[in-house]
Amino acid sequence: MIKYVAEPFKIKMVEPLRITTRSEREEKLKEANYNLFGIESDDVYIDLLTDSGTGAMSDAQWGGMMTGDESYAGARGYKRLQNTVKDIFKYKYCQPVHQGRAAEQVLLPSLLKKGQKCISNMHFDTTRGHVGLLGARAVDIVVPEARDTQTYVAFKGNMDVERLEAYINEVGAEEVGLIIMTITNNSAGGQPVSMANIRATKEIADKYGITMIIDAARYAENAYFIKQREEGYADVEIIDIVREMFSYADAFTMSAKKDAIVNMGGLIGIRDSEDLFTKVKGLTIPYEGFVTYGGLAGRDIEALCIGLYEGLDKNFLRYRIGQVEYIGAKLKEAGIPFQYPVGGHAVFLDAKGLLPHIPYFQFPGHALACELYLEAGIRSCDIGSYLLDLDPETGEQQEAEMEFTRLAIPRRVYTQAHFDVVIEALINIKKKASEIKGYEILWQPPVLRHFTAKLRPIE
């Protein structure tokens, strides 16, 4: 029996939660057009929609916010951030932005042209959206083991390097504008990528003269998995694993709202290209603000600098991953399918496995997420076909390789008792799984539809 890893901190402030009735939740879900993003937070008991910006900052981070320099230009926090990035990642240049999607908006236009292919182990939603907005095509080349949700594989997030090289040769290297390594691989179930795979992918990128960047939202969790699972790294410090990982990329984008444990913030890192950094600065000013604040308040930059180090603490990471492993072990005992082993930031329920009667075009991942809210006021989200926009060439509904419902765990927020509520709710849902119905979309925007689409249950 797995033992819950005790929190390496104590609680000094609490936020009350409202507990709703089933009938109230039915009405709230209907009012939200069956889109969980449309439900007000006061009507959610346990919010597992995302781990982005939902973590609890430390006393050191809150204290640092009081010393933030709010100067429009040349604020001292920018210098501190530069030094932090040079220390942790060994990158020469950095640019703060307000969040991860802003980093993509600022960086990708300088690397990707209309009509080109952008290859990733798996793109996440905003990355895929920005690739599409540039008129390029997102191509996912994850290892086939990622599709087998029930078998233990240490690094299911890996790029399929043989298929990667074959694809480059098939379309021509000049047609591939960019390779993105997402760590951890969110869409594959929060699965880690091995150091060997990052290195091998970079070797292929260099062989064909293609730029490679890292989507670094959960870089610390990935480094922890490498330390735990990859031969030769057990005695290597987390920060040194990070430094090696990033040595194999030309640049990175980061949503700092994840592993840097801030409520708002993003980052672009550039290893050594002054030309690319000049282009990034040129787009930052019109899109985000002057380069030394990049859309962030000075206090947010101070919290970011502190959080980048706190997210690397081995005791924190042991507890962080331990929470997810606790939920996974309990679900396995109950026979509830999920992407096994669990990822770093979330449990990805195998909605296709639990609801085999719901076809992909009726969105089993979304159906399970709605049922979980109705059952216990727990908010989660679909990572499956509903997450994918319509095919830009055919206009048809795309089918995801996996149909997941993601239970994303906010950092330093919930306790073991909260997770036991989640587990009990899923056990109850499993008993009536055959009765759960799919959903159809009544309205959707052309890009990133899952945030605002309107749906209804299929009768």
C-alpha positions as CSV (number, residue, x, y, z in Angstrom):
1,M,0.0,0.0,0.0
2,I,1.4,3.4,-1.0
3,K,2.1,5.9,1.7
4,Y,1.1,9.5,1.3
5,V,4.2,11.8,1.3
6,A,3.8,14.3,4.0
7,E,3.9,18.0,3.1
8,P,7.3,19.6,3.4
9,F,5.7,22.8,4.7
10,K,3.0,24.0,7.2
11,I,-0.1,25.9,6.4
12,K,-0.5,29.5,7.7
13,M,-3.5,30.7,5.7
14,V,-6.7,29.0,4.5
15,E,-9.3,29.8,1.9
16,P,-12.9,28.6,2.6
17,L,-14.5,26.3,0.1
18,R,-18.3,26.1,-0.7
19,I,-19.9,22.7,-0.9
20,T,-22.8,22.6,-3.4
21,T,-25.7,20.1,-3.9
22,R,-26.1,17.8,-6.9
23,S,-29.1,19.8,-8.1
24,E,-27.1,23.1,-7.8
25,R,-24.3,21.6,-9.9
26,E,-26.7,20.4,-12.5
27,E,-28.0,23.9,-12.9
28,K,-24.6,25.5,-12.9
29,L,-23.3,23.1,-15.6
30,K,-26.3,23.8,-17.8
31,E,-25.8,27.6,-17.3
32,A,-22.2,27.2,-18.4
33,N,-23.3,25.5,-21.6
34,Y,-21.7,22.3,-20.4
35,N,-18.3,23.9,-20.6
36,L,-16.4,23.5,-17.4
37,F,-14.3,26.6,-18.1
38,G,-17.6,28.6,-17.8
39,I,-18.3,27.5,-14.2
40,E,-17.5,30.1,-11.5
41,S,-14.8,29.1,-9.1
42,D,-17.1,29.6,-6.1
43,D,-19.3,26.7,-7.4
44,V,-16.3,24.3,-7.5
45,Y,-15.2,22.3,-4.4
46,I,-12.0,20.8,-5.6
47,D,-10.5,22.5,-8.7
48,L,-8.3,20.2,-10.8
49,L,-8.9,22.1,-14.0
50,T,-5.3,23.1,-14.3
51,D,-2.0,23.4,-12.3
52,S,-1.3,26.6,-14.2
53,G,-1.1,29.6,-11.9
54,T,-3.2,27.8,-9.2
55,G,-0.4,27.0,-6.8
56,A,0.2,28.4,-3.4
57,M,3.2,30.8,-3.2
58,S,5.6,30.5,-0.3
59,D,6.3,33.1,2.4
60,A,9.6,33.9,0.6
61,Q,7.7,34.6,-2.6
62,W,5.2,36.8,-0.9
63,G,8.0,38.6,0.9
64,G,9.8,39.1,-2.3
65,M,6.8,40.7,-3.9
66,M,7.1,43.5,-1.4
67,T,10.5,44.4,-2.7
68,G,9.6,44.4,-6.4
69,D,10.8,47.4,-8.4
70,E,7.9,48.7,-10.5
71,S,10.1,51.0,-12.7
72,Y,8.9,50.9,-16.3
73,A,12.4,50.5,-17.7
74,G,15.6,49.1,-16.1
75,A,14.0,47.6,-13.0
76,R,16.4,45.6,-10.8
77,G,14.2,42.5,-11.0
78,Y,15.0,42.1,-14.7
79,K,18.7,41.9,-13.8
80,R,18.0,39.4,-11.1
81,L,16.0,37.3,-13.6
82,Q,18.8,37.4,-16.1
83,N,21.2,36.1,-13.4
84,T,18.7,33.4,-12.3
85,V,18.3,32.1,-15.9
86,K,22.1,32.1,-16.5
87,D,22.6,30.1,-13.2
88,I,19.8,27.5,-13.6
89,F,19.7,27.0,-17.4
90,K,23.1,28.4,-18.5
91,Y,21.4,30.5,-21.2
92,K,22.8,33.9,-22.1
93,Y,19.5,35.7,-22.9
94,C,16.0,35.7,-21.3
95,Q,12.8,37.7,-21.8
96,P,10.0,37.8,-19.3
97,V,6.4,37.7,-20.6
98,H,3.1,37.5,-18.9
99,Q,2.6,33.7,-19.4
100,G,3.4,30.7,-21.6
101,R,1.2,31.5,-24.5
102,A,2.7,35.0,-24.7
103,A,6.2,33.3,-24.9
104,E,4.9,31.3,-27.9
105,Q,3.4,34.4,-29.5
106,V,6.6,36.3,-29.2
107,L,9.1,33.5,-30.1
108,L,7.5,31.3,-32.7
109,P,7.1,34.0,-35.5
110,S,10.8,34.2,-35.6
111,L,11.3,30.5,-36.1
112,L,8.3,29.2,-38.1
113,K,7.0,30.2,-41.5
114,K,3.6,29.8,-43.1
115,G,3.3,26.3,-44.7
116,Q,6.1,24.8,-42.7
117,K,5.7,21.8,-40.3
118,C,6.3,22.1,-36.6
119,I,7.2,18.8,-35.0
120,S,6.8,17.9,-31.3
121,N,6.7,14.9,-29.1
122,M,3.2,16.3,-28.5
123,H,2.1,19.9,-28.8
124,F,-0.1,21.3,-26.0
125,D,-3.2,23.3,-26.8
126,T,-1.8,26.9,-26.9
127,T,1.3,25.8,-28.8
128,R,-0.8,24.0,-31.4
129,G,-3.0,27.1,-31.6
130,H,0.0,29.5,-32.2
131,V,1.4,27.1,-34.8
132,G,-1.9,27.2,-36.6
133,L,-2.2,30.9,-36.4
134,L,1.1,31.2,-38.2
135,G,-0.3,29.1,-41.0
136,A,2.0,26.2,-40.1
137,R,1.0,22.6,-39.3
138,A,1.6,20.9,-35.9
139,V,2.8,17.3,-36.2
140,D,3.0,15.0,-33.1
141,I,5.5,12.2,-33.1
142,V,5.3,10.6,-29.7
143,V,6.6,7.1,-29.0
144,P,3.9,4.4,-29.6
145,E,4.1,3.3,-25.9
146,A,2.2,6.4,-25.0
147,R,-0.9,4.9,-26.4
148,D,-0.7,1.9,-24.2
149,T,-2.2,3.4,-21.0
150,Q,-2.0,0.2,-18.9
151,T,1.7,-0.8,-19.3
152,Y,4.5,0.7,-17.3
153,V,7.1,2.5,-19.5
154,A,9.5,4.8,-17.7
155,F,9.5,7.6,-20.4
156,K,6.3,7.5,-22.3
157,G,6.7,11.2,-23.2
158,N,9.6,10.5,-25.6
159,M,9.9,11.6,-29.2
160,D,9.8,8.7,-31.6
161,V,13.3,9.6,-33.0
162,E,13.2,7.0,-35.8
163,R,9.8,8.2,-37.0
164,L,11.0,11.8,-36.6
165,E,13.9,11.4,-39.0
166,A,11.8,9.4,-41.4
167,Y,9.2,12.2,-41.5
168,I,11.9,14.9,-42.1
169,N,13.2,12.9,-45.0
170,E,9.7,12.3,-46.3
171,V,8.7,16.0,-46.4
172,G,12.1,17.5,-46.8
173,A,14.1,19.3,-44.1
174,E,13.3,22.7,-45.6
175,E,9.7,22.1,-44.9
176,V,10.3,21.6,-41.1
177,G,10.7,24.9,-39.4
178,L,10.9,23.9,-35.8
179,I,11.1,20.9,-33.4
180,I,9.6,21.4,-30.0
181,M,10.4,19.1,-27.1
182,T,7.6,19.3,-24.5
183,I,8.8,18.4,-21.0
184,T,7.0,16.8,-19.4
185,N,4.7,15.7,-22.2
186,N,1.4,17.0,-21.1
187,S,-0.9,15.6,-23.8
188,A,0.6,12.1,-23.4
189,G,-0.4,12.1,-19.7
190,G,2.2,14.3,-18.1
191,Q,4.8,11.7,-19.1
192,P,8.5,12.4,-18.8
193,V,11.1,12.6,-21.5
194,S,14.5,10.9,-20.9
195,M,17.8,12.7,-21.2
196,A,18.9,10.2,-23.9
197,N,15.8,11.1,-25.9
198,I,16.3,14.8,-25.6
199,R,19.9,14.4,-26.7
200,A,19.0,12.1,-29.7
201,T,16.3,14.5,-30.8
202,K,18.8,17.4,-30.8
203,E,21.3,15.3,-32.8
204,I,18.6,14.9,-35.5
205,A,17.7,18.5,-35.4
206,D,21.4,19.5,-35.9
207,K,21.9,17.0,-38.6
208,Y,19.1,18.6,-40.7
209,G,19.8,22.2,-39.6
210,I,16.4,22.6,-37.8
211,T,16.0,24.7,-34.6
212,M,15.0,22.8,-31.5
213,I,13.3,24.5,-28.5
214,I,11.9,23.2,-25.2
215,D,8.4,23.8,-23.9
216,A,9.7,24.0,-20.3
217,A,6.5,24.4,-18.4
218,R,7.2,21.4,-16.2
219,Y,11.0,21.1,-16.5
220,A,11.6,20.5,-12.8
221,E,9.2,17.5,-12.7
222,N,10.9,16.1,-15.8
223,A,14.3,16.4,-14.2
224,Y,13.0,14.6,-11.1
225,F,11.8,11.7,-13.2
226,I,15.2,11.5,-14.9
227,K,16.8,11.3,-11.5
228,Q,14.5,8.6,-10.4
229,R,14.3,6.5,-13.5
230,E,17.2,7.0,-15.9
231,E,20.4,5.1,-15.4
232,G,23.4,7.3,-14.4
233,Y,21.4,10.1,-12.9
234,A,20.5,8.8,-9.4
235,D,23.3,10.7,-7.7
236,V,23.1,13.9,-9.9
237,E,21.6,17.0,-8.4
238,I,18.3,18.2,-9.9
239,I,19.8,21.5,-11.0
240,D,22.6,19.8,-12.9
241,I,20.1,17.5,-14.6
242,V,18.2,20.7,-15.7
243,R,21.4,22.2,-17.0
244,E,22.1,19.2,-19.2
245,M,18.5,19.0,-20.5
246,F,18.6,22.6,-21.7
247,S,22.1,22.3,-23.2
248,Y,20.5,20.3,-26.0
249,A,18.1,23.1,-27.1
250,D,18.5,26.4,-28.8
251,A,15.8,28.2,-26.8
252,F,12.8,27.6,-24.6
253,T,9.4,28.9,-23.8
254,M,8.0,28.6,-20.3
255,S,4.7,29.0,-18.6
256,A,6.2,29.9,-15.2
257,K,2.7,29.3,-13.7
258,K,3.6,25.7,-13.4
259,D,7.0,24.6,-12.0
260,A,8.1,28.2,-11.0
261,I,4.9,28.2,-8.8
262,V,3.7,31.8,-9.5
263,N,0.2,32.9,-10.2
264,M,1.3,34.8,-13.3
265,G,4.4,34.8,-15.4
266,G,6.2,33.4,-18.4
267,L,9.7,33.2,-19.8
268,I,11.7,32.9,-23.0
269,G,15.3,31.7,-22.8
270,I,17.8,31.8,-25.7
271,R,21.0,29.9,-25.4
272,D,23.4,32.2,-27.3
273,S,21.8,33.7,-30.4
274,E,21.9,37.5,-30.2
275,D,20.1,37.7,-33.5
276,L,17.1,35.7,-32.2
277,F,17.1,37.7,-29.0
278,T,16.9,40.9,-31.0
279,K,13.9,39.6,-32.8
280,V,12.2,38.5,-29.6
281,K,12.8,42.0,-28.0
282,G,11.3,43.5,-31.1
283,L,8.0,41.6,-30.7
284,T,7.9,41.8,-26.9
285,I,7.5,45.6,-27.0
286,P,4.3,45.7,-29.1
287,Y,2.8,42.6,-27.6
288,E,3.9,42.5,-24.0
289,G,5.5,45.8,-22.9
290,F,9.1,47.1,-22.5
291,V,11.7,44.4,-22.4
292,T,12.6,44.8,-18.8
293,Y,9.1,44.0,-17.5
294,G,7.6,42.1,-20.4
295,G,4.0,42.3,-19.3
296,L,4.7,41.6,-15.6
297,A,4.7,43.7,-12.5
298,G,8.0,44.0,-10.8
299,R,6.7,42.1,-7.8
300,D,5.7,39.2,-10.1
301,I,9.3,39.0,-11.4
302,E,10.6,38.8,-7.9
303,A,8.3,35.9,-7.1
304,L,9.3,34.2,-10.3
305,C,13.0,34.4,-9.5
306,I,12.4,32.8,-6.1
307,G,9.9,30.2,-7.5
308,L,12.4,29.0,-10.1
309,Y,14.6,27.8,-7.3
310,E,11.8,26.5,-5.0
311,G,10.5,24.4,-7.8
312,L,13.8,22.5,-8.0
313,D,13.9,21.5,-4.3
314,K,14.1,17.7,-4.1
315,N,11.9,17.5,-1.0
316,F,9.2,19.5,-2.7
317,L,9.4,17.4,-5.9
318,R,9.2,14.2,-3.9
319,Y,6.0,15.4,-2.2
320,R,4.7,16.8,-5.5
321,I,5.1,13.7,-7.5
322,G,4.1,11.6,-4.4
323,Q,0.6,13.2,-4.4
324,V,0.0,12.1,-7.9
325,E,1.3,8.7,-7.2
326,Y,-1.0,8.3,-4.2
327,I,-4.1,9.1,-6.4
328,G,-2.9,6.7,-9.1
329,A,-2.3,3.8,-6.6
330,K,-5.8,4.2,-5.2
331,L,-7.4,4.3,-8.6
332,K,-5.4,1.2,-9.7
333,E,-6.8,-0.6,-6.6
334,A,-10.3,0.4,-7.7
335,G,-9.8,-0.8,-11.3
336,I,-10.2,2.7,-12.8
337,P,-8.0,3.1,-15.9
338,F,-5.5,5.9,-16.3
339,Q,-2.3,6.6,-18.0
340,Y,0.1,4.4,-16.1
341,P,2.5,5.3,-14.6
342,V,1.1,8.6,-13.5
343,G,2.7,11.8,-14.8
344,G,4.2,14.6,-12.7
345,H,1.5,17.2,-12.5
346,A,-1.7,15.2,-13.0
347,V,-3.6,11.9,-13.2
348,F,-4.9,11.4,-16.8
349,L,-7.9,9.2,-16.6
350,D,-8.4,6.9,-19.6
351,A,-11.9,8.0,-20.6
352,K,-11.9,5.8,-23.6
353,G,-11.2,2.8,-21.3
354,L,-13.9,3.8,-18.8
355,L,-16.5,4.9,-21.3
356,P,-15.9,2.7,-24.4
357,H,-19.5,3.2,-25.6
358,I,-18.8,7.0,-26.2
359,P,-17.1,7.6,-29.6
360,Y,-14.4,10.1,-30.0
361,F,-16.7,12.6,-31.8
362,Q,-18.9,12.7,-28.7
363,F,-15.9,13.4,-26.5
364,P,-15.6,10.8,-23.8
365,G,-12.9,12.8,-21.9
366,H,-15.2,15.8,-21.6
367,A,-18.2,13.6,-20.7
368,L,-16.2,12.1,-17.8
369,A,-15.1,15.6,-16.7
370,C,-18.7,16.8,-16.6
371,E,-19.8,13.7,-14.6
372,L,-17.1,14.2,-12.1
373,Y,-18.3,17.8,-11.5
374,L,-21.9,16.6,-11.1
375,E,-20.9,13.8,-8.8
376,A,-18.8,15.8,-6.3
377,G,-18.1,19.4,-7.5
378,I,-14.7,18.5,-8.8
379,R,-13.6,20.4,-11.9
380,S,-11.2,18.7,-14.4
381,C,-10.8,18.9,-18.2
382,D,-10.6,16.9,-21.4
383,I,-7.3,16.2,-23.0
384,G,-8.5,14.3,-26.1
385,S,-10.5,14.9,-29.2
386,Y,-12.5,17.8,-27.7
387,L,-9.2,19.6,-27.1
388,L,-8.4,19.4,-30.8
389,D,-9.8,22.0,-33.2
390,L,-11.3,21.0,-36.5
391,D,-8.8,19.8,-39.1
392,P,-7.7,23.1,-40.8
393,E,-7.7,21.4,-44.3
394,T,-10.8,19.2,-44.2
395,G,-12.9,20.9,-41.5
396,E,-13.5,17.5,-40.0
397,Q,-13.3,16.5,-36.3
398,Q,-9.9,15.2,-35.5
399,E,-9.4,12.1,-33.4
400,A,-6.9,12.3,-30.6
401,E,-4.5,9.4,-30.1
402,M,-5.7,9.2,-26.4
403,E,-8.9,10.3,-24.8
404,F,-8.0,11.6,-21.3
405,T,-9.7,13.4,-18.5
406,R,-7.0,15.3,-16.7
407,L,-6.9,15.8,-12.9
408,A,-4.3,18.5,-12.7
409,I,-3.0,19.0,-9.1
410,P,-2.3,22.6,-8.0
411,R,1.0,22.9,-6.1
412,R,0.9,23.1,-2.3
413,V,-2.9,23.5,-2.3
414,Y,-4.8,20.3,-1.5
415,T,-4.4,17.6,1.2
416,Q,-4.8,13.9,1.3
417,A,-8.4,14.2,2.4
418,H,-9.3,16.2,-0.7
419,F,-7.7,13.5,-2.9
420,D,-9.7,10.8,-1.1
421,V,-12.9,12.7,-2.0
422,V,-11.8,12.6,-5.7
423,I,-11.0,8.9,-5.5
424,E,-14.4,8.1,-3.9
425,A,-16.2,10.1,-6.6
426,L,-14.5,8.2,-9.4
427,I,-15.3,4.9,-7.8
428,N,-19.0,5.9,-7.7
429,I,-18.9,7.0,-11.3
430,K,-17.4,3.7,-12.4
431,K,-20.4,1.9,-11.0
432,K,-22.7,3.8,-13.5
433,A,-20.2,4.4,-16.3
434,S,-22.5,2.7,-18.9
435,E,-25.2,5.3,-18.2
436,I,-23.0,8.3,-19.0
437,K,-23.7,10.0,-22.4
438,G,-21.5,11.9,-24.8
439,Y,-21.7,15.5,-25.8
440,E,-22.1,17.5,-29.0
441,I,-20.8,21.0,-29.8
442,L,-23.4,23.6,-30.6
443,W,-21.0,26.5,-31.2
444,Q,-17.2,26.8,-31.3
445,P,-14.5,29.4,-32.2
446,P,-12.0,28.5,-34.9
447,V,-9.0,28.2,-32.6
448,L,-8.7,26.8,-29.0
449,R,-12.3,26.0,-29.0
450,H,-12.4,24.1,-25.7
451,F,-12.1,27.3,-23.6
452,T,-15.4,28.8,-24.9
453,A,-17.3,26.2,-26.9
454,K,-21.0,25.6,-26.1
455,L,-22.2,22.0,-25.8
456,R,-25.1,19.9,-24.8
457,P,-25.5,16.2,-23.7
458,I,-26.6,13.8,-26.4
459,E,-30.0,12.3,-25.5
